[in-house]
Amino acid sequence: MKDEGIEKKPFTPYKLDEEKINGQRETFTVSINKKERARLDEDKLVLQQSKDSTCLKQLAELGRVVLHDDITGKILRVVLANKRRNKRIGIVDFD
């Protein structure tokens, strides 16, 4: 196994104790349907990432950047305001 030019041996822990929660790495299981699997596979190609878990982590980080970005926040506020206004006045052209 290689990571950033460092040779890693299989079954050898490389996580620092400070990075663990209560002495254990925190993990969780995610169930995905066929459509979500296809989308994840597309995302893996775009990100040039072969591992599902790393791709999900990178997508989460990218999503976080988008959600907390000032420009994106302004765009989301405008879109959501339009949606509320459309609903209030009965425009149903958009879902």
C-alpha distances in whole Angstrom, upper triangle without the diagonal:
4,7,10,10,8,6,5,6,7,10,11,13,12,15,18,21,23,21,22,25,27,24,22,20,22,21,23,24,25,27,27,30,30,31,28,26,27,27,23,22,24,23,19,21,23,20,17,15,14,13,17,16,15,18,20,20,20,23,24,24,26,28,29,30,32,34,35,35,39,40,38,40,43,42,42,45,47,45,46,49,50,49,51,54,54,54,57,59,58,56,54,53,49,47
4,7,6,6,5,6,9,10,13,13,14,12,15,18,21,23,20,22,25,28,25,23,21,23,22,25,25,26,28,28,31,31,31,29,26,27,27,23,22,24,22,19,20,21,18,16,14,14,14,17,17,15,17,20,19,19,22,24,23,24,27,28,28,30,32,33,33,37,38,36,38,41,41,40,43,45,44,45,48,49,48,50,53,53,53,56,58,58,55,53,52,48,47
4,5,5,7,7,11,12,14,13,13,11,13,16,19,20,18,20,23,26,23,22,19,21,20,23,24,25,27,27,30,30,31,28,25,27,26,22,22,23,21,18,19,20,17,15,13,13,13,16,15,12,15,18,16,16,19,21,20,21,24,24,25,27,29,29,30,34,34,33,35,38,38,37,40,42,41,42,45,46,46,48,50,50,51,53,56,55,53,51,50,46,44
4,6,9,10,14,16,18,16,16,13,15,17,21,21,19,21,25,28,25,24,21,23,23,25,26,27,30,30,32,32,32,29,27,28,27,24,23,24,22,19,20,20,16,15,14,15,15,18,17,14,16,19,17,16,20,21,19,21,24,24,24,26,29,28,29,32,33,32,34,37,37,36,39,41,41,42,45,46,45,47,50,50,51,53,55,55,53,51,50,46,45
4,7,9,13,15,18,17,17,14,17,19,23,23,21,24,27,30,27,26,24,26,26,28,29,30,32,32,35,35,35,32,30,31,30,26,26,26,24,21,22,22,19,17,16,17,18,21,20,17,20,23,21,20,23,25,23,24,28,28,27,30,32,32,32,36,36,35,38,40,40,40,43,45,44,45,48,49,49,51,54,54,54,57,59,59,56,55,53,50,48
4,6,10,13,15,13,14,11,14,16,20,21,19,21,25,27,25,24,21,24,24,27,28,30,32,33,35,35,36,33,31,32,31,28,27,28,26,23,24,25,21,20,18,18,18,21,20,18,20,23,21,21,24,25,24,26,29,29,28,31,33,33,34,37,38,37,39,42,42,41,44,47,46,46,50,51,50,52,55,55,56,58,60,60,58,56,55,51,49
4,7,10,13,11,13,11,15,17,21,22,21,22,26,28,25,24,22,24,24,27,28,30,32,33,35,35,36,33,31,32,32,28,27,29,27,24,25,26,23,21,19,18,18,21,20,19,21,24,22,23,26,27,26,28,31,31,31,34,36,36,36,40,41,40,41,45,44,44,47,49,48,49,52,53,52,54,57,57,57,60,62,62,60,58,56,53,51
4,7,9,8,9,9,12,15,18,20,18,19,23,25,21,20,18,21,21,24,25,27,29,30,33,33,34,32,29,31,30,27,26,28,26,23,25,26,23,21,18,18,17,20,18,17,20,22,21,21,25,26,25,27,30,30,30,33,35,35,36,40,41,39,41,44,44,43,46,48,47,47,51,52,51,53,56,56,56,59,61,60,58,56,55,52,50
4,7,6,9,10,13,16,19,21,20,20,23,25,21,20,19,22,22,24,25,27,30,31,34,34,35,32,30,32,32,28,27,30,28,25,27,28,25,23,21,19,18,21,19,19,22,24,23,24,27,28,27,30,32,32,33,36,37,38,39,42,44,42,43,47,46,45,48,51,50,50,53,54,53,55,58,58,58,61,63,62,60,58,57,54,51
4,6,9,10,13,16,19,21,19,19,22,24,20,19,17,20,19,22,22,25,27,28,31,31,33,30,27,29,30,26,25,28,27,23,26,28,25,23,20,18,16,19,18,18,21,22,22,23,26,27,27,29,31,32,33,35,37,37,39,42,43,41,43,46,46,44,47,50,48,48,52,53,52,53,57,57,56,59,61,60,59,56,55,52,49
4,7,9,12,15,16,19,18,17,20,21,17,15,15,18,17,20,21,23,26,27,30,31,33,30,28,30,31,27,27,30,28,25,27,29,26,25,21,20,17,19,18,18,22,22,22,24,26,27,27,30,31,31,33,36,36,37,39,42,44,42,43,46,46,44,47,50,48,48,52,53,51,53,56,56,56,58,61,60,59,56,56,52,49
4,6,9,12,14,17,16,15,18,19,16,15,14,17,18,21,22,25,28,29,33,34,35,32,30,32,32,28,28,31,29,26,29,30,27,25,22,21,19,21,19,19,22,23,22,24,27,27,26,29,31,31,32,35,36,36,38,42,43,41,42,46,46,44,47,50,49,48,52,53,52,53,57,57,56,59,62,61,59,57,57,53,50
4,6,8,10,13,12,11,15,16,12,11,11,14,15,19,21,23,26,28,32,33,34,31,29,32,31,27,28,31,28,25,28,29,26,25,22,21,18,20,17,17,21,21,20,22,25,24,24,27,29,28,30,33,33,33,35,39,41,39,40,43,43,42,44,47,46,46,49,51,49,51,54,54,54,56,59,58,57,55,55,51,48
4,6,9,12,10,11,15,16,13,13,11,15,16,19,22,24,27,29,32,33,34,31,29,31,31,27,27,30,27,24,27,28,24,23,20,20,18,20,17,16,20,20,18,20,23,23,22,25,27,26,27,30,31,31,33,36,38,36,37,41,41,40,42,45,44,44,47,49,48,49,52,53,53,55,58,57,56,54,54,50,47
4,7,8,6,7,11,13,10,10,8,12,13,17,20,22,25,27,31,32,33,30,28,31,30,26,27,29,26,24,27,28,24,24,21,21,18,19,16,15,19,19,16,18,22,20,20,23,25,24,25,28,29,28,30,34,36,34,35,38,39,37,40,43,42,41,45,47,45,47,50,51,50,52,55,55,54,52,51,48,45
4,5,5,7,11,12,10,10,10,13,16,19,22,25,28,30,34,36,36,32,31,34,33,29,30,32,29,27,30,30,26,27,24,24,21,22,19,18,22,22,19,20,24,22,21,25,26,25,26,29,29,29,31,34,36,35,35,39,40,38,40,43,43,42,45,47,47,47,51,52,51,53,56,56,55,53,53,49,47
4,5,5,8,9,7,8,9,12,15,19,22,25,29,31,35,37,37,34,33,36,34,31,32,34,31,30,33,33,29,30,27,27,24,24,21,20,24,23,20,23,25,24,23,26,28,26,27,31,30,30,32,35,38,36,36,40,41,39,41,44,44,43,46,48,47,48,51,52,51,53,56,56,55,54,54,50,48
4,5,8,9,8,10,10,12,16,19,23,25,29,31,35,37,37,33,33,35,34,30,32,34,31,29,32,32,28,29,26,27,24,25,21,20,23,22,19,21,24,22,21,24,25,23,25,28,28,27,29,32,35,33,33,37,38,36,38,41,41,40,43,46,45,45,48,50,49,51,54,54,53,52,52,48,46
4,7,10,9,9,7,9,12,16,19,21,25,27,31,33,33,29,29,32,30,27,28,30,27,26,29,29,25,26,23,24,21,21,17,16,20,19,16,18,21,18,17,21,22,20,22,25,25,24,27,30,32,31,31,34,35,34,36,39,39,38,41,43,42,43,46,47,46,48,51,51,50,49,49,45,43
4,6,5,5,5,7,10,14,17,20,24,26,30,32,33,29,29,32,30,27,29,31,28,26,30,30,27,27,24,24,21,21,17,17,21,19,17,19,22,19,19,23,24,22,24,27,27,26,29,32,34,33,33,36,37,35,37,40,40,39,42,44,43,43,47,48,47,49,52,52,51,49,49,46,43
4,5,5,6,6,10,13,17,20,23,26,30,32,33,29,29,32,31,28,30,32,29,28,32,32,28,30,26,27,23,22,19,19,22,20,18,21,23,20,20,24,24,22,25,27,26,26,29,32,34,33,32,36,37,34,36,39,39,37,40,43,41,42,45,46,45,47,50,50,49,48,48,45,42
4,5,8,9,12,15,19,22,25,28,32,35,36,32,32,35,34,31,33,35,32,31,35,35,32,33,30,30,26,25,22,23,26,24,21,24,26,24,24,28,28,26,28,31,30,29,32,35,38,36,35,39,40,38,39,43,42,40,43,46,44,44,48,49,48,49,53,53,52,51,51,48,45
4,7,9,13,16,19,22,26,29,32,35,36,32,32,35,34,31,33,35,32,31,34,35,31,32,28,28,25,24,21,22,25,23,21,24,26,24,24,28,28,27,29,32,31,31,34,37,39,38,37,41,42,40,41,45,44,43,45,48,46,47,50,51,50,52,55,55,54,53,53,49,46
4,6,9,12,16,19,22,25,29,31,32,29,28,31,31,27,29,32,29,28,31,32,29,29,26,25,21,21,18,19,22,20,18,22,24,22,22,26,26,25,27,30,29,29,32,36,38,36,35,39,40,38,39,43,42,40,44,46,44,45,48,49,48,50,53,53,52,50,50,47,44
4,6,10,13,16,20,22,26,28,29,26,25,28,27,24,26,28,25,24,27,28,25,25,22,22,18,17,14,15,18,17,15,18,20,18,19,22,23,22,24,27,26,27,29,33,35,33,33,36,37,35,37,40,39,38,41,43,41,42,46,46,45,47,50,50,49,47,47,44,41
4,7,11,13,17,20,23,26,27,23,23,26,25,22,24,26,24,23,26,27,24,25,22,22,18,17,13,14,17,15,13,17,18,16,17,20,20,19,22,25,24,24,27,31,33,30,30,34,34,32,34,37,36,34,38,40,38,39,42,43,42,44,47,46,46,44,44,40,37
4,7,10,13,16,20,22,23,20,19,23,22,19,21,24,21,20,24,25,22,23,20,19,15,14,10,13,15,13,12,16,17,15,16,20,19,19,22,24,23,24,27,31,32,30,30,34,33,31,33,36,35,34,37,39,37,38,41,41,40,43,46,45,44,42,42,38,35
4,7,10,13,17,20,21,17,17,21,20,17,20,22,20,20,23,24,22,23,20,19,16,13,10,13,15,12,12,16,16,14,17,19,19,19,22,23,22,24,27,30,32,29,29,32,32,29,32,35,33,31,35,36,34,35,39,39,38,40,43,42,41,39,39,36,32
4,7,10,13,16,18,15,14,18,18,15,18,20,19,18,22,23,22,23,19,18,15,12,10,14,14,12,13,16,16,15,18,20,19,20,23,24,24,26,28,32,33,29,30,33,32,30,32,35,33,31,35,36,34,35,39,38,37,40,42,41,40,38,38,34,31
4,6,10,13,14,11,11,15,14,12,15,18,16,16,20,21,20,21,18,17,14,11,10,13,13,10,12,15,14,13,17,18,17,18,22,22,22,24,26,30,30,27,27,31,30,27,30,32,30,29,32,33,31,32,36,35,34,37,39,38,37,34,34,31,28
4,7,10,12,9,10,13,14,12,15,17,17,17,20,22,21,22,20,18,16,12,12,16,15,12,15,18,16,16,19,21,19,21,24,24,23,26,29,32,32,29,29,32,31,28,31,33,30,29,33,33,31,32,36,35,33,36,39,37,36,33,33,30,26
4,7,8,6,6,10,10,9,12,14,14,15,18,19,19,20,18,17,15,12,13,16,14,12,15,17,15,15,19,20,18,20,23,23,23,26,28,31,31,27,28,31,29,26,29,31,28,27,31,31,29,31,34,33,32,35,37,35,34,31,31,27,24
4,6,5,6,9,10,10,12,14,15,16,19,20,21,22,20,19,18,14,16,19,17,15,18,20,17,18,22,22,20,23,26,25,25,28,30,33,32,28,29,32,30,27,30,32,28,28,32,31,29,31,34,32,31,34,36,34,33,29,29,26,23
4,5,5,6,9,10,10,12,14,15,17,19,20,21,19,18,17,14,17,19,17,16,20,21,18,20,23,23,22,25,27,26,26,30,31,34,33,29,31,33,31,28,32,33,29,29,33,32,30,32,35,33,32,36,37,35,33,30,29,26,24
4,5,5,6,9,10,11,12,14,16,17,18,20,19,18,18,15,17,19,16,15,19,19,17,18,22,21,19,22,24,23,23,27,28,31,30,26,28,30,27,25,28,29,26,26,30,29,26,29,32,30,29,33,34,32,30,27,26,23,20
4,5,5,6,9,10,10,12,14,15,16,18,16,16,15,12,14,16,13,12,15,16,13,15,18,17,16,19,21,20,21,24,25,28,28,24,25,28,26,23,27,28,25,25,29,28,26,28,31,30,29,33,34,33,31,28,27,24,21
4,5,5,6,9,10,10,13,14,15,16,14,13,13,10,12,15,12,11,15,16,14,16,19,18,18,21,23,22,23,26,27,31,30,26,28,31,28,27,30,31,28,28,32,32,30,32,35,34,33,36,38,36,34,31,30,27,24
4,5,5,6,9,10,11,13,14,15,14,14,14,12,15,16,13,13,17,17,15,17,20,19,19,22,23,22,24,27,28,31,29,26,28,30,28,26,30,31,28,28,32,31,29,32,35,33,33,36,38,36,33,30,29,26,24
4,5,5,6,9,10,11,12,14,13,14,14,11,14,15,11,11,15,14,12,14,17,15,15,18,20,19,20,23,24,27,26,22,24,27,24,23,26,27,24,25,29,28,26,29,32,30,30,34,35,33,31,28,27,24,22
4,5,5,6,9,10,10,12,10,10,10,8,10,11,8,8,12,11,9,12,15,14,14,17,19,18,20,23,23,27,26,23,25,28,25,24,27,29,26,26,30,30,28,31,34,33,33,36,38,36,34,31,30,27,24
4,5,5,6,9,10,10,9,9,10,8,12,12,9,11,14,13,12,15,17,16,17,20,21,21,23,26,26,29,28,25,28,30,28,27,30,31,29,30,33,33,31,34,37,35,35,39,40,39,36,34,32,29,27
4,5,5,6,9,10,10,11,12,11,14,14,11,12,15,14,12,15,17,15,16,20,20,19,21,24,24,27,26,23,26,28,25,25,28,29,26,28,31,31,29,32,35,33,34,37,38,37,34,32,30,27,25
4,5,5,6,8,8,10,11,10,12,11,7,9,12,10,8,12,13,12,13,16,17,16,18,21,21,24,23,20,23,26,23,22,26,27,25,26,30,29,28,31,34,33,33,36,38,37,34,32,30,27,25
4,6,5,6,5,6,8,7,10,9,6,9,11,10,9,13,14,13,15,18,18,18,21,23,23,27,26,23,26,29,27,26,29,31,29,30,33,33,32,35,37,36,37,40,41,40,38,35,34,30,29
4,5,5,7,8,11,11,14,13,10,13,15,13,12,16,17,15,17,20,20,20,23,25,25,28,27,24,27,30,27,27,31,32,29,31,34,34,33,36,38,37,38,41,42,41,38,36,34,31,30
4,5,8,10,13,13,15,13,10,13,14,11,11,15,15,13,15,18,17,17,20,22,21,25,23,21,24,26,24,24,28,29,27,28,32,31,31,34,36,35,36,39,40,39,36,34,32,29,28
4,5,9,10,11,13,10,7,10,11,8,9,12,12,11,13,16,16,16,19,21,20,24,23,21,24,26,25,24,28,29,27,29,32,32,32,34,37,36,37,40,42,41,38,36,34,31,30
4,7,9,11,13,11,9,12,13,11,12,16,15,14,17,19,19,20,23,24,24,27,27,25,27,30,28,28,32,33,31,33,36,36,35,38,40,40,40,44,45,44,41,39,37,34,33
4,6,8,10,7,6,10,11,9,11,14,14,14,16,19,19,20,22,24,24,28,27,25,28,31,29,28,32,33,32,33,36,37,36,38,41,40,41,44,45,44,42,40,38,35,33
4,7,9,8,8,11,12,12,13,16,17,17,19,21,22,23,25,27,27,31,31,28,31,34,32,31,35,36,34,35,39,39,38,40,43,42,42,46,47,46,44,41,40,36,34
4,6,5,6,9,10,11,12,14,15,16,18,20,21,22,24,26,27,31,31,28,30,33,32,31,34,36,34,34,38,39,37,39,42,42,42,45,47,46,44,41,40,36,34
4,6,5,6,9,10,10,12,14,15,16,18,20,21,22,24,26,29,29,26,28,31,30,28,32,34,31,32,35,36,34,36,39,39,38,42,44,42,41,38,37,33,31
4,5,5,6,9,10,11,12,14,15,17,19,20,21,23,24,28,29,26,27,31,30,28,31,33,31,31,35,36,34,36,39,39,39,42,44,43,41,39,38,34,32
4,5,5,6,9,10,11,12,14,15,17,18,20,21,22,26,27,24,26,29,28,27,30,33,31,31,35,36,34,36,39,39,39,42,44,43,42,39,39,35,33
4,5,5,6,9,10,10,12,14,15,16,18,20,21,25,25,22,24,27,26,25,28,30,28,29,32,33,32,34,37,36,36,39,41,41,38,36,35,32,29
4,5,5,6,9,10,10,12,14,15,16,18,20,23,24,21,22,26,25,23,26,28,26,26,30,31,29,31,34,34,34,37,39,38,36,34,34,30,27
4,5,5,6,9,10,11,13,14,15,17,18,22,23,20,22,25,24,23,26,28,27,27,30,32,30,32,35,35,35,38,40,40,38,36,35,32,29
4,5,5,6,8,10,11,12,14,15,16,20,21,18,20,23,23,22,25,27,26,26,29,31,30,32,35,35,35,38,40,39,37,36,35,31,29
4,5,5,6,8,10,10,12,14,15,19,19,16,18,21,20,19,22,24,22,23,26,27,26,28,31,31,31,34,36,36,34,32,31,27,25
4,5,5,6,9,10,10,12,14,18,19,16,17,20,20,18,21,23,22,22,25,27,26,27,30,31,30,33,35,35,33,32,31,27,25
4,5,5,6,9,10,11,12,16,17,15,16,20,19,18,21,23,23,23,26,28,27,29,31,32,32,35,37,37,35,34,33,29,27
4,5,5,6,9,10,11,14,15,12,14,17,17,16,19,21,20,21,24,25,25,27,29,30,30,33,35,35,33,31,30,27,25
4,5,5,6,9,10,13,14,11,12,15,15,13,16,19,18,18,21,22,22,24,26,27,27,29,32,32,30,28,28,24,22
4,5,5,6,8,12,13,11,11,15,15,14,16,19,19,18,21,23,23,24,27,28,28,30,33,33,31,30,30,26,24
4,6,5,6,10,11,9,10,14,14,14,16,18,18,19,22,23,23,25,27,28,29,31,33,34,32,31,30,27,26
4,6,5,9,9,6,8,11,11,10,13,15,15,16,18,20,20,22,24,25,26,28,30,30,28,28,27,23,22
4,6,8,9,7,6,10,10,9,11,14,14,14,16,18,18,20,22,23,24,26,28,29,27,26,26,22,21
4,6,9,8,7,10,12,11,12,15,16,16,18,20,21,22,24,26,26,28,30,31,30,29,29,25,24
4,6,5,6,9,10,10,12,14,15,16,18,20,21,22,24,25,27,28,30,31,29,29,29,25,25
4,6,5,6,9,10,11,13,14,15,16,18,20,21,22,24,26,27,29,30,28,29,28,25,25
4,5,5,6,9,10,11,13,14,15,17,19,20,21,23,25,26,27,29,27,27,26,23,23
4,5,5,6,9,10,11,12,14,15,16,18,20,21,22,24,26,27,25,25,24,20,20
4,5,5,6,9,10,10,12,14,15,16,18,20,21,22,24,25,24,24,24,21,20
4,5,5,6,9,10,10,12,14,15,16,18,20,21,23,24,22,23,23,20,20
4,5,5,6,9,10,11,12,14,15,16,18,20,21,22,20,21,20,17,17
4,5,5,6,8,10,10,12,14,15,16,18,20,21,19,19,19,15,15
4,6,5,6,9,10,10,12,14,15,16,18,20,18,19,19,16,16
4,6,5,6,9,10,10,12,14,15,16,18,16,17,17,15,15
4,5,5,6,9,10,10,12,14,15,16,14,15,14,11,12
4,5,5,6,9,10,11,12,14,15,14,14,15,12,12
4,5,5,6,8,10,11,12,14,13,15,15,13,14
4,5,5,6,8,10,11,12,10,12,12,10,11
4,5,5,6,9,10,10,9,9,10,8,8
4,6,5,6,9,10,10,11,13,11,11
4,5,5,6,8,8,11,12,12,13
4,5,5,6,5,7,9,9,10
4,6,5,6,7,10,9,10
4,6,8,10,13,13,13
4,6,9,12,13,14
4,6,9,11,12
4,6,8,10
4,5,7
4,7
4
